[in-house]
Amino acid sequence: MALEGMPDHKLREHFELLKGAEHHKNELIAELLRRLERLDIDYQQMALDHQRETQFNREGQLRERELREELRKLKAFMNRDPFVLVLIDGDGMIFEDKYILKGEIGGKEAAARLWHEINDYVHENLPNILSDCRIVTRIYANMKGLAEVCYKAGIAERAGLLEDFYRGFTGSKILFDFVDVGPGKDRADEKITELFKLHLSDFHCQHIFFGCSHDNGYARLLEQYTDQTVTDQITLLEGVPFEKELHLMRAKYSTVKFEGLFRTNKINIYNQPQSGPHHLAKVSSETSTLPSTQSGYQSPYQPIVGVSSPSPVPSNSSTMNPRAPTWASTATSAAQLVSPPPTPRPATAHPASSTDIPRNRHGQRIDPPTVYDKDEVNRLRKLKLCNVHFLRGDCDYDPCTHVHKYKLTKNETAALKTIARMVPCFYGTECDDPKCIYGHR
C-alpha cells in the first residue's frame, strides 16, 4: 500500500492499527510462554512421580522375590520331618492277650502290626499327608499296675512277662515308646492331654490317632475343638466300645478300629479259674490286698455280657476311683481307697442298715436321677475340690492333693455330688454303703 499522498489522519489510523496488532501479538506470545512454563512444571512433576513409581515397583518386585523365597524355605521347613502321632492311654487301650503272652516277641509283633495299620490307614484315607510321613507312637500307662492286674487276671503267667512286652514294643521301632507314668491318679491322662494339645498345634504333626475309647474323661478335652479344620486332624482309635459321651462325639471325629490288635472288652480280675500254674497260693497272697468279693460278683472292669452300660464321666476332683476303672488302676485301688469300702454282697440279700438304698427289682443298687447345671459342674471341676472331704467328711489322704479349704453353697454341694457320681463305684450295683458318693450302674 503506497503511503505517498495518504492524508495524515489516515497515516495515524494505520499506525494505531499496527500498534494494536503488535500488542495482541505480544500478549499471545506472553500467554504461550506462561503455558509453556506450566507445562514444564507439570512435566517435571510427572517425571518425579514416574521415577518414584518406577523405584517403588522395582523395590516391590525385589521384596516380592524375597518373600517368595522365604515362603519357599518356610514350606520346605514345614514339610521337613512330617509325622503322625499315635497317642494311647495304655491303662485302658490294652493289646490283645496273644501279644502279651509272647512277652518281648509279642511287643515287637504288636508294634509292627500297629505301624502297618496306621500306615495303611494314612495312605488310604488321608491323601493330603506326605508320603514320607513318619509314625510316632506314645503309650502312657502305670506299667507295674498293668503287669500285676494281668498276672492276677490270668492273662500272664508271671508279672515280668509284661515288662518283656514293654521292652519289645519300645525296642522294635525308634519312634515307638511305652512310657511308665508310675502309680497315682490322673498321671497318664494328664500327660496325654498336654501332649495332645502340644502336637495339635505343631505343623510338623500331620494327624493324631487318639486311643481313649475307654474313658469319658477325654470327652472334656475333645469337646473344646469345634473347627472342622482341627477335628479333621484327629482320628479316634477304638479298643473297648466308646463310652457314652465319646460315642456321641463320633459324628464330629473320624474313628477306626483295628480288629485283633486291642482288646474289645475290659479285664475281669474276678471269676477267674483257680487252676493253672499262675493261680496257686502265690496269687492268693498277692490278691489279698484287693477287696474280697463273692463268687458271683461282676467287676466293673469287665462289662456284664449282654448289657450295654457305658461308664460315666470321670471327675477332676478328688475321688476314690479317679477315672473309669482300668486294668492298671485295679492293682493299686486298695491302697488308694480313702476309707475302708463295704464288702459287696449278693443281690439277693441286703442288711437292714442298707434298706434305705434304692434298688431295682433285681436287687441292684440304682442312683436317683439328678438335675444339674453343666456350667456349674464344669466350674467346680476346675477347683479340684476333694469329693471325699466335702461329701463324706472322712478324707484320709495325707497330704491330700485336692482342696479342703473352701466353703460350699447348697447349689455347689449338689453339683459336687453330681461330679462324684460320675465316677463309677468300685462295687457297682452290689454296693451297700449308705454313705457311698459314687455312681452305681
C-alpha positions as CSV (number, residue, x, y, z in Angstrom):
1,M,0.0,0.0,0.0
2,A,1.5,3.3,-1.0
3,L,1.8,5.8,1.7
4,E,2.5,8.7,-0.6
5,G,-0.3,11.1,-0.9
6,M,-2.1,9.5,2.1
7,P,-3.6,12.0,4.4
8,D,-2.1,12.5,7.8
9,H,-5.2,11.2,9.6
10,K,-5.1,8.0,7.6
11,L,-1.5,7.5,8.4
12,R,-2.3,7.9,12.1
13,E,-5.1,5.4,11.8
14,H,-2.8,3.0,10.1
15,F,-0.2,3.4,12.8
16,E,-2.8,2.7,15.5
17,L,-3.8,-0.5,13.7
18,L,-0.3,-1.7,13.5
19,K,0.3,-0.8,17.1
20,G,-2.8,-2.8,18.3
21,A,-1.7,-5.8,16.2
22,E,1.7,-5.7,17.8
23,H,0.1,-5.5,21.3
24,H,-2.1,-8.6,20.5
25,K,1.0,-10.4,19.2
26,N,2.9,-9.7,22.3
27,E,0.0,-10.8,24.5
28,L,-0.2,-14.0,22.6
29,I,3.5,-14.7,22.9
30,A,3.4,-13.9,26.6
31,E,0.4,-16.3,27.1
32,L,2.2,-19.0,25.1
33,L,5.3,-18.6,27.3
34,R,3.2,-18.8,30.5
35,R,1.5,-22.0,29.3
36,L,4.9,-23.4,28.3
37,E,6.2,-22.7,31.9
38,R,3.1,-24.5,33.4
39,L,3.6,-27.5,31.1
40,D,7.3,-27.7,32.0
41,I,6.4,-27.7,35.7
42,D,3.8,-30.4,35.2
43,Y,6.3,-32.4,33.2
44,Q,8.9,-32.1,35.9
45,Q,6.3,-33.3,38.5
46,M,5.2,-36.2,36.3
47,A,8.8,-37.1,35.7
48,L,9.4,-37.2,39.5
49,D,6.2,-39.3,40.0
50,H,7.2,-41.7,37.3
51,Q,10.7,-42.0,38.8
52,R,9.2,-42.7,42.2
53,E,6.7,-45.2,40.8
54,T,9.5,-46.9,38.9
55,Q,11.6,-47.1,42.1
56,F,8.6,-48.4,44.1
57,N,7.8,-51.0,41.6
58,R,11.5,-52.1,41.5
59,E,11.6,-52.3,45.3
60,G,8.3,-54.1,45.3
61,Q,9.5,-56.7,42.8
62,L,12.6,-57.2,44.9
63,R,10.6,-57.6,48.1
64,E,8.2,-60.0,46.3
65,R,11.1,-62.1,45.2
66,E,12.5,-62.1,48.7
67,L,9.1,-63.1,50.2
68,R,8.6,-65.8,47.6
69,E,12.0,-67.2,48.6
70,E,11.2,-67.0,52.3
71,L,7.8,-68.7,51.6
72,R,9.6,-71.5,49.7
73,K,12.0,-72.0,52.5
74,L,9.2,-71.9,55.1
75,K,7.2,-74.5,53.1
76,A,10.3,-76.7,52.8
77,F,10.9,-76.3,56.6
78,M,7.2,-77.2,57.4
79,N,7.4,-80.2,55.2
80,R,10.6,-81.4,56.8
81,D,10.2,-84.4,59.1
82,P,6.4,-84.7,58.9
83,F,4.9,-87.3,61.2
84,V,1.6,-88.6,62.5
85,L,1.2,-89.1,66.3
86,V,-0.4,-92.2,67.8
87,L,-1.3,-91.3,71.3
88,I,-2.7,-94.0,73.5
89,D,-3.8,-94.3,77.1
90,G,-2.3,-97.7,77.9
91,D,-4.3,-98.1,81.1
92,G,-7.5,-98.8,79.1
93,M,-6.4,-99.4,75.5
94,I,-4.9,-102.9,76.0
95,F,-3.3,-105.1,73.4
96,E,-4.8,-108.5,72.8
97,D,-3.7,-111.3,75.1
98,K,-2.0,-113.1,72.2
99,Y,0.6,-110.4,72.0
100,I,1.1,-110.1,75.8
101,L,1.6,-113.8,76.2
102,K,4.6,-113.7,73.8
103,G,6.5,-111.3,76.0
104,E,9.2,-109.4,74.2
105,I,8.4,-111.0,70.8
106,G,4.7,-110.1,71.3
107,G,5.7,-106.5,72.0
108,K,7.6,-106.4,68.7
109,E,4.7,-108.0,66.9
110,A,2.2,-105.6,68.4
111,A,4.3,-102.6,67.4
112,A,4.8,-103.9,63.8
113,R,1.0,-104.5,63.5
114,L,0.2,-101.1,64.8
115,W,2.7,-99.5,62.5
116,H,1.2,-101.3,59.4
117,E,-2.4,-100.5,60.4
118,I,-1.6,-96.8,60.8
119,N,0.5,-96.6,57.6
120,D,-2.3,-98.3,55.6
121,Y,-5.0,-96.1,57.0
122,V,-3.0,-92.9,56.3
123,H,-2.4,-93.9,52.6
124,E,-6.0,-94.9,52.1
125,N,-7.9,-92.2,53.9
126,L,-5.6,-89.2,54.4
127,P,-4.3,-88.3,50.8
128,N,-3.1,-84.8,51.9
129,I,-0.4,-86.3,54.2
130,L,3.0,-86.5,52.7
131,S,4.2,-90.0,51.6
132,D,7.4,-89.8,53.6
133,C,5.4,-89.1,56.8
134,R,6.8,-91.0,59.9
135,I,4.7,-92.6,62.6
136,V,5.4,-91.6,66.2
137,T,3.7,-93.7,68.9
138,R,3.5,-92.8,72.6
139,I,1.6,-95.1,75.1
140,Y,1.4,-93.9,78.7
141,A,0.4,-96.3,81.5
142,N,1.2,-97.5,85.0
143,M,3.4,-100.4,83.9
144,K,3.7,-102.1,87.3
145,G,0.0,-101.8,87.8
146,L,-0.8,-103.3,84.4
147,A,1.6,-106.1,85.0
148,E,0.1,-107.0,88.4
149,V,-3.5,-106.9,87.1
150,C,-2.7,-109.0,84.0
151,Y,-1.0,-111.5,86.3
152,K,-3.9,-111.7,88.7
153,A,-6.4,-111.9,85.9
154,G,-4.7,-114.9,84.5
155,I,-3.6,-113.3,81.3
156,A,0.2,-113.5,82.0
157,E,1.8,-116.4,83.8
158,R,4.2,-114.0,85.6
159,A,4.2,-110.3,86.1
160,G,7.6,-109.9,84.5
161,L,6.1,-111.0,81.2
162,L,4.6,-107.6,80.8
163,E,8.0,-106.0,81.3
164,D,9.3,-108.1,78.4
165,F,6.3,-107.0,76.3
166,Y,7.0,-103.3,77.1
167,R,10.7,-103.8,76.2
168,G,9.8,-105.5,72.9
169,F,7.4,-102.8,71.9
170,T,9.7,-99.9,72.7
171,G,12.8,-101.5,71.2
172,S,11.1,-102.6,67.9
173,K,11.0,-99.1,66.4
174,I,12.9,-95.9,67.1
175,L,9.8,-93.7,67.4
176,F,7.7,-96.1,69.4
177,D,7.7,-95.7,73.2
178,F,5.8,-97.4,76.0
179,V,6.1,-94.8,78.9
180,D,5.7,-95.7,82.5
181,V,3.9,-92.9,84.5
182,G,4.0,-94.8,87.8
183,P,1.2,-95.2,90.3
184,G,-1.1,-92.3,91.1
185,K,-4.3,-90.7,90.0
186,D,-4.6,-88.9,86.6
187,R,-0.9,-89.3,85.8
188,A,-1.4,-90.9,82.4
189,D,-4.3,-88.8,81.2
190,E,-2.7,-85.5,82.3
191,K,0.4,-86.3,80.3
192,I,-1.7,-87.5,77.4
193,T,-3.8,-84.3,77.5
194,E,-0.9,-82.0,77.4
195,L,0.9,-83.9,74.7
196,F,-2.3,-83.9,72.6
197,K,-2.6,-80.1,72.9
198,L,1.1,-79.6,72.1
199,H,1.1,-81.6,69.0
200,L,-2.3,-80.4,67.7
201,S,-0.7,-77.0,67.1
202,D,2.6,-78.5,65.7
203,F,2.7,-78.0,61.9
204,H,5.1,-81.0,61.6
205,C,2.3,-83.2,63.1
206,Q,0.1,-84.1,60.2
207,H,-2.5,-86.1,62.1
208,I,-3.2,-87.5,65.6
209,F,-4.6,-91.0,66.3
210,F,-6.1,-90.9,69.8
211,G,-6.7,-94.1,71.7
212,C,-9.1,-93.2,74.5
213,S,-12.3,-95.1,73.9
214,H,-12.5,-96.4,77.4
215,D,-12.6,-93.1,79.3
216,N,-15.3,-90.5,79.2
217,G,-12.9,-88.0,80.7
218,Y,-11.3,-87.3,77.4
219,A,-14.6,-86.0,76.1
220,R,-13.8,-82.8,78.1
221,L,-10.7,-82.4,76.0
222,L,-12.2,-83.2,72.6
223,E,-15.3,-81.1,73.1
224,Q,-13.1,-78.0,73.1
225,Y,-12.5,-78.3,69.4
226,T,-15.3,-77.3,67.1
227,D,-13.4,-76.0,64.0
228,Q,-13.6,-78.7,61.3
229,T,-10.0,-77.9,60.2
230,V,-8.9,-79.1,63.7
231,T,-11.3,-82.1,64.1
232,D,-10.2,-83.4,60.6
233,Q,-6.7,-83.8,62.1
234,I,-7.9,-86.2,64.7
235,T,-8.9,-89.9,64.4
236,L,-10.2,-91.8,67.5
237,L,-8.9,-95.3,68.0
238,E,-11.4,-97.8,69.3
239,G,-10.5,-100.7,71.6
240,V,-13.3,-101.3,74.1
241,P,-16.6,-99.8,72.8
242,F,-16.6,-96.0,73.1
243,E,-18.0,-94.7,76.4
244,K,-21.3,-92.8,76.3
245,E,-20.0,-89.2,75.8
246,L,-17.3,-90.3,73.4
247,H,-19.8,-92.3,71.4
248,L,-21.9,-89.1,71.0
249,M,-18.8,-87.4,69.5
250,R,-18.2,-89.9,66.8
251,A,-20.2,-87.8,64.3
252,K,-17.6,-85.0,64.7
253,Y,-14.4,-87.1,64.6
254,S,-13.2,-89.9,62.4
255,T,-12.9,-93.3,64.1
256,V,-11.1,-96.5,63.3
257,K,-10.9,-100.0,64.9
258,F,-8.0,-102.3,64.2
259,E,-9.5,-105.8,64.6
260,G,-7.4,-108.2,66.6
261,L,-5.0,-105.6,67.9
262,F,-6.6,-104.2,71.0
263,R,-8.9,-105.8,73.5
264,T,-12.6,-105.2,72.9
265,N,-13.6,-105.9,76.5
266,K,-12.3,-104.8,79.8
267,I,-10.2,-107.1,82.0
268,N,-12.2,-109.0,84.6
269,I,-10.0,-109.8,87.7
270,Y,-12.8,-111.7,89.3
271,N,-14.4,-115.1,88.4
272,Q,-11.0,-116.3,87.2
273,P,-10.5,-120.1,87.1
274,Q,-8.4,-121.3,90.0
275,S,-6.3,-123.8,88.0
276,G,-3.0,-123.4,86.3
277,P,0.5,-122.6,87.4
278,H,-0.1,-118.9,87.9
279,H,-3.2,-119.4,90.1
280,L,-1.6,-121.1,93.1
281,A,-1.1,-119.9,96.6
282,K,1.2,-117.1,95.5
283,V,-1.7,-115.5,93.7
284,S,-3.9,-115.8,96.7
285,S,-1.4,-113.9,98.8
286,E,-1.0,-111.1,96.3
287,T,-4.7,-110.7,95.7
288,S,-5.4,-110.4,99.4
289,T,-4.7,-106.7,99.1
290,L,-7.7,-106.3,96.9
291,P,-11.2,-106.1,98.5
292,S,-12.9,-109.5,99.0
293,T,-15.7,-110.5,96.6
294,Q,-18.3,-113.1,96.3
295,S,-18.0,-115.6,93.5
296,G,-20.9,-114.1,91.6
297,Y,-19.6,-110.5,91.8
298,Q,-19.2,-108.8,88.4
299,S,-16.2,-106.5,88.4
300,P,-16.7,-103.0,86.9
301,Y,-13.6,-103.8,84.9
302,Q,-15.5,-106.3,82.8
303,P,-18.9,-105.3,81.4
304,I,-21.8,-107.6,82.1
305,V,-22.4,-109.7,79.0
306,G,-25.5,-108.6,77.0
307,V,-25.9,-105.3,78.8
308,S,-24.8,-102.0,77.4
309,S,-23.6,-100.0,80.4
310,P,-21.4,-97.0,79.4
311,S,-19.2,-95.7,82.1
312,P,-20.0,-92.2,83.5
313,V,-17.8,-89.2,83.0
314,P,-14.9,-89.0,85.5
315,S,-14.3,-86.0,87.7
316,N,-11.2,-83.9,88.0
317,S,-11.9,-83.6,91.7
318,S,-10.5,-86.0,94.3
319,T,-12.1,-89.4,94.2
320,M,-11.6,-92.9,95.5
321,N,-11.8,-94.1,91.8
322,P,-10.4,-91.1,89.9
323,R,-11.3,-92.4,86.5
324,A,-13.2,-95.1,84.7
325,P,-11.7,-98.3,86.1
326,T,-8.8,-99.7,84.1
327,W,-6.6,-102.7,84.4
328,A,-3.8,-100.6,85.9
329,S,-5.8,-98.7,88.5
330,T,-7.2,-102.0,89.8
331,A,-3.8,-103.1,91.1
332,T,-3.4,-100.1,93.4
333,S,-7.1,-99.4,94.1
334,A,-7.0,-100.9,97.6
335,A,-4.1,-98.7,98.6
336,Q,-5.8,-95.6,97.2
337,L,-9.1,-96.0,99.0
338,V,-9.6,-93.2,101.5
339,S,-11.8,-95.2,103.7
340,P,-12.5,-99.0,104.0
341,P,-15.1,-99.9,101.4
342,P,-18.0,-102.1,102.1
343,T,-17.8,-105.8,101.2
344,P,-20.0,-106.5,98.2
345,R,-22.9,-108.8,98.8
346,P,-25.1,-110.9,96.6
347,A,-28.0,-109.0,95.1
348,T,-30.5,-111.3,96.9
349,A,-29.6,-110.3,100.4
350,H,-29.0,-106.9,102.0
351,P,-28.5,-106.0,105.6
352,A,-31.0,-103.9,107.5
353,S,-28.6,-100.9,107.5
354,S,-28.9,-100.6,103.7
355,T,-32.7,-100.8,103.5
356,D,-32.8,-97.1,102.6
357,I,-30.6,-97.7,99.5
358,P,-32.8,-97.6,96.3
359,R,-32.6,-100.9,94.3
360,N,-34.4,-102.3,91.3
361,R,-36.4,-105.5,91.3
362,H,-33.2,-107.5,90.7
363,G,-31.8,-106.1,93.9
364,Q,-29.2,-104.0,92.1
365,R,-28.4,-100.6,93.6
366,I,-29.6,-97.6,91.5
367,D,-29.0,-93.9,91.7
368,P,-31.9,-91.4,91.8
369,P,-31.9,-89.1,88.7
370,T,-30.3,-85.7,89.2
371,V,-30.8,-82.3,87.6
372,Y,-27.7,-80.2,87.4
373,D,-26.2,-77.1,85.7
374,K,-23.5,-78.2,83.3
375,D,-21.6,-74.9,83.5
376,E,-21.6,-75.1,87.3
377,V,-20.3,-78.6,87.2
378,N,-17.5,-77.7,84.8
379,R,-16.6,-74.7,87.0
380,L,-16.3,-76.9,90.1
381,R,-14.2,-79.4,88.3
382,K,-11.5,-76.7,87.8
383,L,-11.4,-76.0,91.6
384,K,-10.0,-79.5,92.3
385,L,-12.2,-80.0,95.3
386,C,-11.9,-83.1,97.4
387,N,-15.1,-85.0,97.0
388,V,-14.4,-87.3,99.9
389,H,-13.8,-84.5,102.3
390,F,-16.9,-82.4,101.4
391,L,-19.4,-85.3,100.8
392,R,-18.2,-87.9,103.3
393,G,-16.1,-85.9,105.8
394,D,-13.5,-88.7,106.2
395,C,-10.6,-88.0,103.7
396,D,-7.6,-89.9,104.9
397,Y,-5.1,-88.8,102.3
398,D,-2.1,-87.2,104.0
399,P,-1.3,-85.0,102.3
400,C,-4.4,-84.7,100.1
401,T,-3.7,-83.2,96.7
402,H,-7.1,-81.7,96.4
403,V,-8.7,-78.6,98.0
404,H,-10.3,-78.9,101.5
405,K,-10.5,-75.2,102.5
406,Y,-13.5,-74.0,100.6
407,K,-17.0,-73.0,101.7
408,L,-19.6,-74.8,99.6
409,T,-23.0,-73.3,98.9
410,K,-26.1,-75.5,98.8
411,N,-26.1,-75.5,95.0
412,E,-22.3,-76.2,94.8
413,T,-22.8,-79.2,97.1
414,A,-25.5,-80.6,94.8
415,A,-23.2,-80.0,91.8
416,L,-20.3,-81.7,93.6
417,K,-22.5,-84.7,94.4
418,T,-23.2,-84.9,90.6
419,I,-19.4,-84.8,89.9
420,A,-18.7,-87.6,92.4
421,R,-21.5,-89.7,90.9
422,M,-19.9,-89.5,87.5
423,V,-17.1,-91.8,88.9
424,P,-18.2,-95.5,89.0
425,C,-18.3,-97.1,92.4
426,F,-15.7,-99.9,92.8
427,Y,-18.5,-102.3,93.8
428,G,-21.0,-101.2,91.2
429,T,-24.6,-102.3,91.8
430,E,-23.6,-104.6,94.7
431,C,-22.5,-101.6,96.9
432,D,-24.4,-101.5,100.2
433,D,-22.6,-98.4,101.8
434,P,-25.3,-95.8,102.5
435,K,-22.6,-93.1,102.5
436,C,-21.2,-94.0,99.1
437,I,-20.9,-91.0,96.9
438,Y,-20.1,-92.7,93.6
439,G,-22.2,-93.9,90.7
440,H,-23.8,-97.3,90.6
441,R,-24.8,-98.8,87.2
